[in-house]
């Protein structure tokens, strides 16, 4: 090593300190030059512990959890953070969030969606031009994207197409559990759920011959893309900074190109057919194939951890497990002389209030959606706060989901009966309304998740099957124990566990030879009556 290099390394801390000082000095100078006095009507400013760069560092280090930390430092329902590019408004009040989502023209998600899509899906200039092309005789922005979104909502609302979608998914899942015998199988629970859920959901959405059925290695490939979404969004040399996600994006696009070229979408769901029809009003089939990775992520990224936590909550509580078995069993028809059990999924919402409530309480405890908007014009929010044009809004569900002011003194406890109709109806009307507004695991307004009914019914069906017919125990044969929760990144809406857990899945006594099948048509089919989030 040269003496010059040795000297540099020896004094690296001095160089780092000098560089940091220069950067901080430049930031301070820039802030002074661009300083504009704040309007006193704007939301109160929450100061950073480290001037100028503190909030940026907080978001980098703590990701989405930073909003929860900030909310615990103040009682303000909305507050401002000074960022390098301007101000960021953070909203934690159910009433203010309701006012924002009701005014999508002033508080829009459109620009964020377009910028994110360009980076995450590597859209070309031609594709961006198609996305931005206005409809003749209309000044509506991004019409092809709006048409696609409407088609997805239409086909995933309660009705025949949704019933068919859920039947497909659950009967595919049955093929994973029906072969399990009394001695059971030893699996890593999260990995097992991800595998079974992904293949079941993709068959339901894309049909029996789909990229995942043809190549199961796409399951970890999809995970690589999901893990790197944040870096792909930054779009700084992604082939190096997000290598796994970058490769996954190409692999998935090629797989779906083959799917469409071979016309396998003929057997797809109404969702994919309607989406394809909407997108091909401007895009070609290869374009659509490049976008399908977004559908795959949306269908699994939150549902897989949601199913995991739902199962672990139940199988870690023997009393809750026993109560749920008693509640769910009447929905199963056991044919005399047959080992087939028909699960009436259509009855969950009306006939299984504890199961449905436990699912919603699971979401309250692990779903911390962070939705964003841009402000298109200076606006007084609820007549109280001035939000300036060009600013960004972050609406964080985490602080609302854990607020004792909203949920009471047991807000940090897991209460399976919290969402039961009997519990909710005992509350004052104002409190019922506040809780309904505060519970936002699927977003809200114009970007309310179109798949919320599909996901909830599929997950309820999967968990009901496991509750009725199986034991899920730890390696030593005991009840499951809750794992620690992983730090939530900005791209994740449902928190993931730290690591996986080794479990044994075996048949429950009296259900050894039962083969499960599903009925999702009938009275009460996913009407959403018992769902607070609807």
ZAMARGU-4260 file (C-alpha; in steps of 0.2 Angstrom, whole numbers, plus 5000, padded with zeros to 4 digits):
<rodrens>
0) 5000/5000/5000 | 5007/5017/4996 | 5011/5030/5009 | 4998/5042/5001 | 4984/5029/5002
5) 4989/5024/5020 | 4988/5042/5025 | 4971/5044/5017 | 4964/5028/5026 | 4972/5034/5042
10) 4963/5050/5041 | 4947/5044/5034 | 4937/5050/5049 | 4943/5068/5046 | 4939/5067/5028
15) 4922/5061/5032 | 4919/5074/5045 | 4925/5088/5033 | 4914/5081/5019 | 4899/5080/5031
20) 4902/5098/5036 | 4903/5104/5018 | 4887/5095/5013 | 4878/5102/5029 | 4884/5119/5025
25) 4878/5118/5007 | 4861/5113/5013 | 4860/5127/5026 | 4865/5140/5013 | 4852/5133/5001
30) 4838/5133/5014 | 4843/5152/5018 | 4842/5156/4999 | 4826/5148/4996 | 4817/5152/5013
35) 4800/5158/5012 | 4789/5163/5027 | 4776/5150/5031 | 4758/5155/5031 | 4752/5154/5050
40) 4736/5144/5043 | 4747/5129/5037 | 4749/5114/5049 | 4761/5116/5063 | 4779/5112/5059
45) 4786/5097/5069 | 4805/5101/5071 | 4818/5088/5067 | 4830/5083/5081 | 4844/5086/5068
50) 4841/5102/5059 | 4838/5102/5040 | 4841/5083/5037 | 4834/5075/5052 | 4817/5070/5045
55) 4826/5063/5029 | 4837/5053/5040 | 4822/5047/5050 | 4813/5041/5035 | 4829/5032/5028
60) 4832/5024/5045 | 4815/5020/5051 | 4805/5019/5035 | 4786/5019/5037 | 4788/5017/5056
65) 4795/5035/5057 | 4777/5042/5055 | 4771/5032/5070 | 4786/5039/5080 | 4782/5057/5075
70) 4764/5055/5079 | 4768/5049/5097 | 4777/5066/5099 | 4763/5077/5096 | 4744/5079/5098
75) 4741/5088/5082 | 4730/5079/5069 | 4741/5085/5055 | 4758/5092/5055 | 4772/5098/5043
80) 4789/5091/5040 | 4802/5102/5032 | 4810/5092/5018 | 4823/5097/5005 | 4811/5098/4991
85) 4797/5107/5001 | 4785/5102/5014 | 4777/5086/5018 | 4760/5085/5027 | 4757/5070/5038
90) 4739/5067/5043 | 4734/5055/5057 | 4716/5061/5060 | 4702/5050/5053 | 4691/5066/5050
95) 4705/5075/5040 | 4709/5059/5030 | 4690/5057/5026 | 4690/5075/5019 | 4706/5072/5009
100) 4700/5056/5001 | 4683/5064/4997 | 4692/5077/4986 | 4702/5068/4973 | 4704/5082/4961
105) 4713/5093/4974 | 4721/5079/4983 | 4727/5068/4969 | 4736/5051/4968 | 4738/5053/4949
110) 4755/5061/4948 | 4762/5049/4961 | 4755/5034/4952 | 4763/5040/4935 | 4780/5044/4942
115) 4781/5028/4952 | 4775/5017/4937 | 4788/5025/4926 | 4802/5020/4937 | 4795/5003/4945
120) 4789/4996/4928 | 4803/5004/4918 | 4791/5012/4906 | 4798/5019/4889 | 4794/5036/4882
125) 4781/5028/4870 | 4772/5019/4884 | 4772/5035/4895 | 4765/5045/4880 | 4751/5032/4878
130) 4748/5033/4897 | 4747/5052/4896 | 4737/5053/4880 | 4720/5063/4883 | 4704/5056/4877
135) 4696/5066/4863 | 4684/5079/4869 | 4690/5077/4887 | 4703/5085/4898 | 4703/5070/4910
140) 4721/5065/4914 | 4727/5047/4911 | 4711/5040/4904 | 4718/5023/4900 | 4724/5020/4918
145) 4707/5026/4925 | 4697/5014/4913 | 4709/5000/4919 | 4706/5004/4937 | 4687/5005/4935
150) 4687/4988/4926 | 4696/4980/4940 | 4684/4988/4953 | 4669/4982/4943 | 4674/4964/4941
155) 4680/4962/4959 | 4664/4970/4967 | 4652/4957/4975 | 4644/4947/4962 | 4646/4932/4950
160) 4663/4936/4944 | 4670/4938/4962 | 4661/4921/4967 | 4670/4912/4953 | 4686/4920/4957
165) 4685/4914/4975 | 4679/4897/4971 | 4694/4895/4959 | 4707/4901/4972 | 4700/4890/4987
170) 4698/4874/4977 | 4716/4876/4971 | 4721/4878/4989 | 4712/4862/4994 | 4724/4853/4983
175) 4738/4858/4995 | 4729/4853/5011 | 4718/4838/5006 | 4734/4826/5004 | 4740/4830/5022
180) 4738/4815/5033 | 4737/4812/5052 | 4756/4812/5054 | 4757/4829/5045 | 4770/4839/5036
185) 4784/4849/5043 | 4786/4866/5035 | 4792/4884/5037 | 4775/4892/5040 | 4777/4908/5030
190) 4786/4900/5016 | 4772/4887/5015 | 4758/4900/5015 | 4767/4910/5002 | 4769/4895/4990
195) 4751/4889/4992 | 4743/4906/4992 | 4753/4912/4977 | 4749/4897/4966 | 4731/4897/4971
200) 4728/4915/4968 | 4737/4915/4951 | 4727/4901/4945 | 4711/4910/4951 | 4716/4926/4942
205) 4725/4920/4927 | 4718/4903/4924 | 4724/4885/4926 | 4739/4888/4914 | 4748/4903/4920
210) 4767/4908/4922 | 4767/4902/4940 | 4759/4885/4936 | 4772/4882/4922 | 4787/4888/4933
215) 4785/4889/4952 | 4803/4897/4953 | 4793/4913/4949 | 4787/4913/4967 | 4804/4919/4974
220) 4807/4929/4958 | 4791/4939/4963 | 4798/4941/4981 | 4814/4948/4974 | 4804/4961/4964
225) 4794/4966/4979 | 4809/4967/4990 | 4817/4979/4978 | 4802/4990/4974 | 4809/5005/4984
230) 4826/5004/4975 | 4818/5002/4958 | 4807/5018/4962 | 4823/5028/4965 | 4829/5022/4948
235) 4847/5025/4951 | 4857/5012/4941 | 4844/4999/4945 | 4853/4985/4936 | 4867/4987/4950
240) 4857/4995/4965 | 4842/4983/4963 | 4850/4969/4954 | 4838/4955/4960 | 4822/4966/4957
245) 4829/4972/4940 | 4831/4954/4934 | 4814/4949/4941 | 4805/4962/4931 | 4813/4956/4915
250) 4809/4938/4919 | 4791/4941/4924 | 4788/4951/4908 | 4795/4937/4897 | 4785/4924/4906
255) 4769/4934/4904 | 4773/4938/4886 | 4773/4919/4883 | 4757/4917/4892 | 4748/4930/4881
260) 4757/4924/4865 | 4750/4906/4868 | 4732/4913/4872 | 4731/4906/4889 | 4722/4922/4895
265) 4706/4914/4886 | 4704/4904/4902 | 4708/4919/4914 | 4696/4928/4926 | 4684/4942/4922
270) 4696/4953/4930 | 4711/4949/4918 | 4699/4949/4903 | 4692/4967/4907 | 4709/4973/4912
275) 4717/4967/4895 | 4702/4975/4885 | 4705/4992/4894 | 4724/4992/4892 | 4724/4986/4874
280) 4715/5002/4869 | 4732/5010/4868 | 4745/4997/4873 | 4751/4981/4864 | 4751/4964/4872
285) 4770/4965/4876 | 4766/4981/4886 | 4752/4972/4896 | 4764/4958/4899 | 4777/4970/4907
290) 4763/4977/4918 | 4757/4961/4925 | 4770/4960/4938 | 4760/4974/4947 | 4745/4963/4947
295) 4755/4949/4955 | 4762/4960/4968 | 4745/4968/4973 | 4737/4950/4974 | 4750/4943/4986
300) 4761/4956/4995 | 4749/4960/5009 | 4738/4945/5008 | 4752/4932/5012 | 4758/4941/5028
305) 4740/4944/5032 | 4736/4926/5031 | 4752/4921/5041 | 4747/4933/5056 | 4729/4928/5055
310) 4734/4909/5057 | 4747/4912/5070 | 4735/4923/5081 | 4722/4909/5081 | 4734/4894/5083
315) 4743/4903/5097 | 4727/4905/5107 | 4719/4888/5112 | 4703/4897/5118 | 4701/4907/5103
320) 4704/4892/5092 | 4691/4882/5101 | 4678/4896/5099 | 4681/4898/5081 | 4679/4879/5078
325) 4662/4879/5086 | 4657/4895/5076 | 4663/4889/5059 | 4658/4870/5059 | 4640/4874/5055
330) 4645/4881/5038 | 4652/4864/5033 | 4641/4851/5025 | 4648/4833/5027 | 4639/4821/5015
335) 4633/4805/5022 | 4644/4791/5015 | 4656/4803/5008 | 4672/4810/5015 | 4669/4827/5006
340) 4666/4843/5016 | 4658/4857/5007 | 4663/4874/5016 | 4650/4887/5013 | 4662/4902/5012
345) 4646/4913/5007 | 4641/4912/5025 | 4656/4920/5033 | 4651/4938/5034 | 4634/4934/5042
350) 4637/4918/5052 | 4655/4920/5058 | 4656/4936/5067 | 4671/4931/5078 | 4681/4924/5063
355) 4677/4940/5053 | 4681/4951/5068 | 4698/4941/5072 | 4703/4945/5054 | 4699/4963/5055
360) 4708/4964/5072 | 4723/4955/5064 | 4723/4969/5050 | 4722/4983/5063 | 4737/4976/5072
365) 4748/4973/5057 | 4742/4984/5043 | 4750/5001/5043 | 4745/5008/5026 | 4754/5024/5021
370) 4745/5032/5006 | 4751/5048/4998 | 4743/5063/4988 | 4749/5078/4980 | 4740/5095/4983
375) 4735/5103/4966 | 4730/5120/4972 | 4730/5130/4989 | 4716/5123/4999 | 4709/5125/5016
380) 4706/5107/5023 | 4690/5106/5034 | 4691/5125/5035 | 4706/5123/5048 | 4722/5120/5039
385) 4730/5128/5023 | 4738/5115/5012 | 4749/5123/4999 | 4750/5119/4980 | 4764/5107/4976
390) 4765/5099/4993 | 4764/5081/4997 | 4752/5072/5010 | 4756/5056/5019 | 4741/5048/5027
395) 4748/5035/5039 | 4736/5022/5046 | 4748/5015/5059 | 4745/5029/5071 | 4726/5028/5069
400) 4726/5009/5071 | 4735/5010/5088 | 4728/5026/5095 | 4720/5024/5113 | 4710/5039/5109
405) 4701/5030/5095 | 4701/5012/5101 | 4701/5014/5120 | 4714/5009/5133 | 4716/4992/5126
410) 4722/4999/5109 | 4739/4990/5110 | 4730/4973/5115 | 4724/4960/5103 | 4705/4959/5105
415) 4697/4946/5093 | 4680/4952/5097 | 4683/4971/5094 | 4675/4971/5078 | 4660/4960/5082
420) 4643/4968/5078 | 4638/4965/5097 | 4654/4975/5102 | 4652/4989/5089 | 4634/4992/5093
425) 4637/4994/5111 | 4648/5010/5107 | 4641/5027/5106 | 4637/5032/5087 | 4651/5045/5087
430) 4663/5032/5092 | 4657/5019/5080 | 4659/5032/5066 | 4677/5037/5071 | 4683/5019/5072
435) 4675/5015/5055 | 4685/5030/5047 | 4701/5026/5057 | 4701/5008/5051 | 4710/5009/5034
440) 4720/4993/5030 | 4715/4994/5011 | 4717/5013/5008 | 4703/5024/5004 | 4694/5035/4992
445) 4699/5034/4973 | 4713/5022/4977 | 4703/5010/4988 | 4710/4993/4985 | 4699/4984/4972
450) 4704/4967/4978 | 4698/4969/4996 | 4683/4958/4995 | 4693/4944/4985 | 4707/4944/4997
455) 4696/4944/5013 | 4685/4930/5007 | 4700/4919/5001 | 4709/4922/5017 | 4694/4918/5027
460) 4691/4902/5017 | 4709/4897/5019 | 4710/4900/5038 | 4693/4892/5041 | 4699/4876/5033
465) 4715/4876/5043 | 4704/4879/5059 | 4692/4865/5056 | 4702/4851/5049 | 4720/4854/5055
470) 4732/4857/5069 | 4746/4869/5067 | 4759/4866/5081 | 4776/4871/5085 | 4791/4859/5083
475) 4789/4853/5101 | 4770/4850/5098 | 4764/4866/5108 | 4754/4881/5103 | 4762/4893/5091
480) 4771/4909/5098 | 4770/4926/5090 | 4786/4930/5081 | 4793/4948/5081 | 4788/4960/5068
485) 4800/4966/5055 | 4803/4985/5052 | 4790/4991/5040 | 4797/4998/5024 | 4788/5012/5014
490) 4784/5000/5000 | 4775/4987/5012 | 4757/4990/5019 | 4756/4974/5030 | 4771/4971/5042
495) 4781/4955/5039 | 4787/4944/5053 | 4806/4943/5057 | 4811/4926/5050 | 4800/4911/5048
500) 4794/4898/5060 | 4795/4879/5059 | 4778/4870/5062 | 4769/4854/5059 | 4753/4854/5050
505) 4743/4838/5054 | 4725/4832/5053 | 4713/4836/5067 | 4706/4821/5076 | 4689/4816/5067
510) 4694/4825/5051 | 4708/4813/5045 | 4701/4808/5028 | 4690/4823/5024 | 4692/4831/5007
515) 4688/4850/5007 | 4678/4859/4993 | 4670/4876/4993 | 4654/4884/4989 | 4654/4903/4988
520) 4637/4906/4980 | 4622/4910/4991 | 4614/4921/5003 | 4627/4932/5012 | 4640/4930/4998
525) 4653/4943/5003 | 4641/4958/5005 | 4653/4967/5016 | 4639/4970/5029 | 4650/4964/5043
530) 4666/4973/5037 | 4670/4989/5045 | 4682/4994/5031 | 4669/4993/5017
</rodrens>
